[in-house]
Amino acid sequence: MLARALFASRIKRAKKPENKDEMINRLTRHFETLLKERLPDNPGTLEEIEKLTEEIGTEIKRDIQEGCSGLHGTGYVGVEVTCSCGGIAKFKNYYNRRHVSLCTSIGVRTRVARLAIWWVPFERLSKELAALCGLHLSKNTLEMITESVGEERTQMQAQVLSGRVEVPSLAPSRLYIGIDGTGVPMRGGGTRESKTGIIHETRERLGKMEVTGTEYMATLERVEAFGESVYARAFNRGVEKASDVACLGDGAAWIWRSFSQHYPKGVQILDFYHASEHLGTVARAWFGEGTEKAKRWVKARQTDLLSDCVETVIRSIRSWKPLDDDSKEVRRLNLNYFIENKHRMLYATFTANAYHIGSGMVESTCKTVVGMRLKQSGMCWSESGAEAMLHLRSLLLSNPEADLKQYARAYLN
């Protein structure tokens, strides 16, 4: 009973919340006093004017925000309240609010997420926000904000995959789709493969073909889920009505399985430079590292590939009779590689039809989306943190003007 009486006395002593008119009158008096005290009689230098307006503006903005927040009341709902967990929450005391905001919490979250996705580690970002904006947010808080905003970005493909969405009217003449993978360092040691994807079109300009409409994707999800995610984006880009779909990748089996499942009529193209690397592997094992014979053999076989003579390459590798086990394994693996991918190596035909035969943009996606932010020296990531960062970087690299407020707002709701 004594405790309840003490709680009751505290409640009676608590300051009664202002109403709207009272807040306006108080703020008007305060601003008038502030301007009379701070505004100089003489205009001063541009630097002095800028500093003064910043100081006054910051104080006015804070007072308005705190006043509007006060209209919500104290938040008191009783001495004891049943919590959603089933326990009892007890009233203890009133505490001063601490507002951490540029204008609204949504504004802070949006700005933090935009800054964090570039090349600034969270610890450095914490210091820069304090120095530039007067925002004192810890490394862990910044990481939590970025992760939560990124999570909202991941919920975008379910409707497309349900089959209940109308096919877009878009009908690109040729849509390029490329996918690849690269490792991300994880907390606790080891790496997880990030699957990366890129969708783009091309157009002729001044006699040259240029890339347009580039869209990036990246995730730690399983191969199947990633393939569905890429398809959902391609669907929105008009893949179902495209006159032509070009699928580029290296020799990884999971890439071709995904392409075959989602784009059965697509033209599959194995990166020419990746194929050339396999020729180099054979040449080194057959003729020796850096020898003239090795160089001549690779050059001749590249000419074969660029002439649609993949069978000539296969016959040449078959003619090699290695003696040691390591060389036999090199022959076996690379012979299978060229046999299994020969229909993806018709480079003369591809070139004649103005297809790209190199997956340089796909390789660049691994570096741009993943490497430059998630693989800096000393970095390691939680699974949820890496996934959120991959989605946010993909979004803003695809569209630097993208508005993140919808994701920040969705989390708060």
HELIX and SHEET records of a PDB file:
HELIX    1   1 LEU A    2  ARG A   13  1                                  12    
HELIX    2   2 LYS A   20  ARG A   38  1                                  19    
HELIX    3   3 LEU A   46  GLY A   70  1                                  25    
HELIX    4   4 SER A  105  ALA A  116  1                                  12    
HELIX    5   5 PHE A  122  CYS A  133  1                                  12    
HELIX    6   6 LYS A  139  ARG A  153  1                                  15    
HELIX    7   7 ALA A  158  SER A  162  1                                   5    
HELIX    8   8 VAL A  223  ASN A  236  1                                  14    
HELIX    9   9 VAL A  239  LYS A  241  5                                   3    
HELIX   10  10 ALA A  253  HIS A  262  1                                  10    
HELIX   11  11 PHE A  272  PHE A  287  1                                  16    
HELIX   12  12 GLU A  292  LEU A  305  1                                  14    
HELIX   13  13 VAL A  310  SER A  319  1                                  10    
HELIX   14  14 ASP A  325  GLU A  340  1                                  16    
HELIX   15  15 LYS A  342  ARG A  344  5                                   3    
HELIX   16  16 TYR A  347  ALA A  352  1                                   6    
HELIX   17  17 GLY A  360  THR A  365  1                                   6    
HELIX   18  18 CYS A  366  GLY A  371  3                                   6    
HELIX   19  19 MET A  372  LEU A  374  1                                   3    
HELIX   20  20 GLU A  383  SER A  398  1                                  16    
HELIX   21  21 LYS A  405  LEU A  412  1                                   8    
SHEET    1   A 2 GLU A  80  THR A  82  0                                        
SHEET    2   A 2 ILE A  88  LYS A  90 -1                                        
SHEET    1   B 5 LYS A 208  THR A 219  0                                        
SHEET    2   B 5 THR A 191  ARG A 205 -1                                        
SHEET    3   B 5 LEU A 175  PRO A 185 -1                                        
SHEET    4   B 5 VAL A 245  GLY A 249  1                                        
SHEET    5   B 5 VAL A 267  LEU A 270  1                                        
END                                                                             
